[in-house]
Amino acid sequence: MSEKLDLGNWVNETVNHLLENHSAVFDNIGGLVSGFSNGVETLLLLPPAWLLIGLFTALGLWRIGIGFALFTAIAFVLIVLTGFWEQTVVTLGLTFSSTLISLLLGIPLGIWSARRERVAMVIRPILDFMQTMPAFVYLIPAAMLFGLGRVPGIIATVIFAMPPAVRLTSLGIRQVNKELVEAGQSFGCDNWQLLFKVQLPNAMPSIMAGVNQTIMMALSMVIIASMVGAGGLGNDVLASIQRLDIGLGFESGMAVVLLAIILDRITESFGTPLTARRGLLAWFSGKLQNQ
């Protein structure tokens, strides 16, 4: 065959058609996403650094233990001392915004695909496409449809980070013990009661694993989204590459790594029962019980 299948041209024509005929729709979506993201970022930037560090440290102490609480405090203080606190909070806001949108879309889709096999058959290849397409590719249509800035970065991040939430929600519901489902049905539960009182509570470990993976993927994509002006630590990483500045790259990269570890460990802890509270918290609880 001398002629090739020009899929790229079809995609270009589709995007141009959307821009010409539905630009108002994308403007409205962009306005909503921008407003939501600005609200989350403002909320995170509102308290002083020490208060936000204290909240994360307390959360780490409650969920994991004194060792991780100390690590959290030291990690955030190190970020403050290296001058990357504001960029870290912006990155945290972008990650939270993208994750919340991903979960609002992904968990209902996961529930739907778990309860309808035909829906699962349609969604599965779409999720495969979303997860395996190179992350950089999502930035091109997002930037064309929504312009430069945080909005295309968040949209691209949502597309990239949503599949784990859908897959693990669906998997968790499908793996709920059939005897529990039959028991709920025998007690007269309708579909909604069965979902909220039997399936979702028992699928929570799998769902929280999906939340954890969504946050991690969102954080990685938010850094890449600096290429379209999303902001945050990604700007410093990109600047270090452009200038071949090893020091800037190490400092900004270290801030990303520390933030990723903190978010990963905390969200992971919500997927398992809160067992022994180690260290100072365990000692304090024991003293109260002995009184």
Secondary structure, DSSP 8 states (H G I E B T S, - for coil): --S---HHHHHHHHHHHHHHHSHHHHHHHHHHHHHHHHHHHHHHHSS-HHHHHHHHHHHHHHHT-HHHHHHHHHHHHHHHHTT-HHHHHHHHHHHHHHHHHHHHHHHHHHHHHHH-HHHHHHHHHHHHHHHHS-HHHHHHHHHHHH-SSHHHHHHHHHHHHSHHHHHHHHHHHHTS-HHHHHHHHHTT--HHHHIIIIIHHHHHHHHHHHHHHHHHHHHHHHHHGGGGT--THHHHHHHHHHHT-HHHHHHHHHHHHHHHHHHHHHHHHTTS------HHHHHHHHHHHH-
